Amino acid sequence: MAELVESQLVKALRLLSIEKPENNIAMVIPFDVDLPIFAIATFKILFGGRQRAQQNQRAIPVDLQIEEMKDSALSEAQREYIRPFDEKLAALNYRPLCNTRVTNFRNYGFNLSRHYHNPADSVSCVLTIIELKAKSGSVEAVKTSSLVAFTTRFSDGTLLLTRSLTSKSLMDDPPWRITQDFRQVSDLAVLKQRHDSRASSLGTPNPPAADVEQISERQRAEHRRFSEYQLARGIYQLLPDHTAYEATDKTRLRGIWNHYNPFAQRISWTETILTALIACVLPLVTILKLAPACEARLGLAPARSHLTIGKLLIFAAYLLAGVLVGWISQRFTFHWAMLCSYFPAHLLAGWTFGWYPYTTLMYVTAFGIIQSKRRRAVIFEPRPPGKI
């Protein structure tokens, strides 16, 4: 059956080819399977948000339920994840005060907040860790992310928040809160310096919370006030039972824009340039040099539509590019794969190397390896034996 389908598709593509009468050379129709796959994927991202939201059924509680977690309750993986933050903050004279977690998030994965205190400073610090799963159909993605935030509360009610958020927030900033998000800053000493620089011009600071009860109460009050503001702005909407909020279509549109906007994420230029070069150069060298040279050495006539040694080499090149990109990168999107691999390949080699979904193969391979790395790095959910 597979051979029959392929032969019929090849026949159809040959019928669609255009003959140039002056030299009788066939011009290949500019089409391959990557295009409809990319179009379908884009359509699902743009118009499938509501369905995915209903599938994942995530909601944010109106009132937070917060419990303390003792250091002794943390797993070894969690301690290893936290240790570098403890060391960096200890250099700034911040020591761990307590750990808390919210227990009534609906399907928002695991969360942990580690609060730090410097008795000589009015600035509080918190490390927030979230481990989230997202499922679309049968494909499940997992990611462990964290951010460090320095906070100062002032006597006039103003709150200054400086964060190392790695992606642009989907929320609106309320008028009583000044938020500084530095997506490209990972050095906590620099982050603290920028916070202090802004705080020095804002007035008299209040003392930070000094125990778990004060921390939990302030967190509940701030969450309630912040959520009511997002509700008024159309970012949240109340569920029918009035016990939780869910994101609106307005928020989902912002999420889609963030997905396609490269500057909405923390960018590692070294990683970006290296992955782009691999995705572009490795397939092109194989298409233009290695595959033709191999077929010529074996005495094979070049074929544009059916599977040949050259096509197998091109498949291998895209597969290897996906492996290398997945090993190097922490985030590799389909549209970035199309931009740095699909378009350069067709710009320089035309459509002479077949209609197979080479770029899709590279992207799926890279995505699988990135997810494998993330599953090995989970710190809240135990891994079954033999699984990654």
Buried (B, 14 or more C-beta within 10 A) or exposed (E): EEEEEEEEEBEEBEEEEEEEEEEEEEEBBEEBBBBEBBEEBBEBBEEBBEEBBEBBEBBBBBEBEBEEBEEEEBEEBBEEBBEEBBEBBEEBEBEBBBBBBBEBBBEBBBBBBBBBBBEEBBBBBBBBBBBBBBEBEEEEBBBBBBBBBBBBBBEEEBBBBBBBBBBBEBBBBBEBBBBBBBBEBBEBEEBBEBBBEEBEEBEEBBEBBEEBEEBBEBBBEBBEEBBBBBBEBEBBBBBEEEEBBBBBEBBBEBBBEBBEEEEBBBBBEEBBEBBBEBBBBBBBEBBBEBBBEBBEEEEEEEBBBEEBBBBEBBBEBBBBBBBBBBBBBBBBBBBBBBBBBBEBBBEEBEBEBBBBBBBBBBBBBBBBBBBEBBBEEBBBBEEEEEEE
